[in-house]
Amino acid sequence: MGFTIGGIREFRELRLGARRYTRPRRPGRESEQGALAEYTGLWGWDVVPGARRGRDGCSCGAGGCPAPGAHPLDASVEITAGTTVESATRLWDDMPPATLLLPTGRSFDVLDVPAAAGRRALVRLERMGLPLGPVALAPHGRAWFFVAPGAAAELPDLLYRMGWEGIRLDLRCRGRGDHITAPPSDFAGLGPVGWLRPPTLECAGRPPQARLLLGTLAYVCHRSVPTAR
């Protein structure tokens, strides 16, 4: 891992786990190319090229696409973890303009909650000193908490054991077979995804178990649903 993306200063901020969220600018192809090399070469994540949404609809070309700009172009095409910077750059240059998608259910699953609830929960979790993984913020008002893989399959049982079964919660989990749009790519034509809590060398490869975060996330999500009070 003898490279840095974005310069020495930015890399040090990533290692220190900078918390401040800044609204991302609309990405250029070079910034996505740099993020691609970072994801595969530094954090050990696979990347799948995703469709973009433009004025003429989804770049997949399907009329009436059910998820324009928010799905893989071809889920069988991947740039795998460990790909060298040179290879990743060459592969990306050979592709049509695409977004960066991260497949869930491999290195991590994702707990998907409303953005406002996610922000409040993140403050609580940090104050409690609990281990945390990366947290992304999507422009359609969702926060994505990275947790250890397997959480999607365990979620119903975890909610049952914590006393949340049958209670209305705007909380779900993305696992095997799902994808999330990765910063700084555009999500469904709504704008770029950004980091609330960026990945670090300590947490990218070892996200926390979902059970450590779920109680707080469920509580805050429950308080965020007016009819559930």
Secondary structure as UniProt FT lines:
FT   HELIX           7..16
FT   HELIX           29..38
FT   HELIX           39..43
FT   STRAND          47..50
FT   STRAND          53..54
FT   TURN            55..56
FT   STRAND          57..58
FT   TURN            59..60
FT   TURN            63..64
FT   TURN            68..69
FT   TURN            75..76
FT   TURN            81..82
FT   HELIX           85..93
FT   STRAND          99..103
FT   STRAND          109..114
FT   HELIX           115..128
FT   STRAND          135..138
FT   TURN            139..141
FT   STRAND          142..147
FT   TURN            149..150
FT   HELIX           151..161
FT   TURN            162..163
FT   TURN            165..166
FT   STRAND          172..174
FT   TURN            176..177
FT   STRAND          179..181
FT   TURN            183..184
FT   TURN            188..189
FT   STRAND          194..197
FT   TURN            201..203
FT   HELIX           210..223
FT   HELIX           226..228
//
